[in-house]
Structures are given as C-alpha cells and as structure tokens.
Amino acid sequence: MKYKIYKLEYNNEVIYVGYTTRTLKERKRNGYKYIPRDILNESNIILIEETDDISRERYYIEKYRIEGYNLYNIEKGAGYDKALYYKD
C-alpha cells in the first residue's frame, strides 16, 4: 500500500506531520483533533513523500522536532512500538 507522508505548514512553520492513503485535500478537509480550526484553515498541506513504509511518518516527526518545530502531533508516529517505550 502506498502512503502519502505529508506536513502541514502555518506561517512557514511545520506544525504537523501525518500520513494518508487518501488525497491530501480530502485529508485536510477531514480535520484534526488538536489543531485549532483557524490555524488549520490557514495552513498548507504539502506532500513529503509517497512510500510503502508507514514508519517514515515517525522519521519526519522526529526530524522536525529535532529541527526545533513545535508540532501538534501527540503520538510519535506510525511504526512506533509503545510497548517498548512504556516498560515497567
């Protein structure tokens, strides 16, 4: 399956990284739980890459956080094993 890894930019700042199998326009129109509607309406959705590897979403989330962007992403991204992170 091909995944579209994308970013949302607002005022030339990356604010969110995600993936979808739909068109980017459909994905943006669906809305986001943690992004205020006014910011979402003013943001641009930009394709980063198309891939079979869903974990590339996680790669880009980490990349943009390291670069200092304050992302709205709550999760660490697809392919992240929470069980390994939350060991007792």
HELIX and SHEET records of a PDB file:
HELIX    1   1 LEU A   24  ASN A   30  1                                   7    
HELIX    2   2 ARG A   37  GLU A   42  1                                   6    
HELIX    3   3 ARG A   56  ILE A   66  1                                  11    
HELIX    4   4 LYS A   82  TYR A   85  1                                   4    
SHEET    1   A 3 GLU A  13  THR A  20  0                                        
SHEET    2   A 3 TYR A   3  TYR A  10 -1                                        
SHEET    3   A 3 ASN A  44  THR A  51 -1                                        
END                                                                             
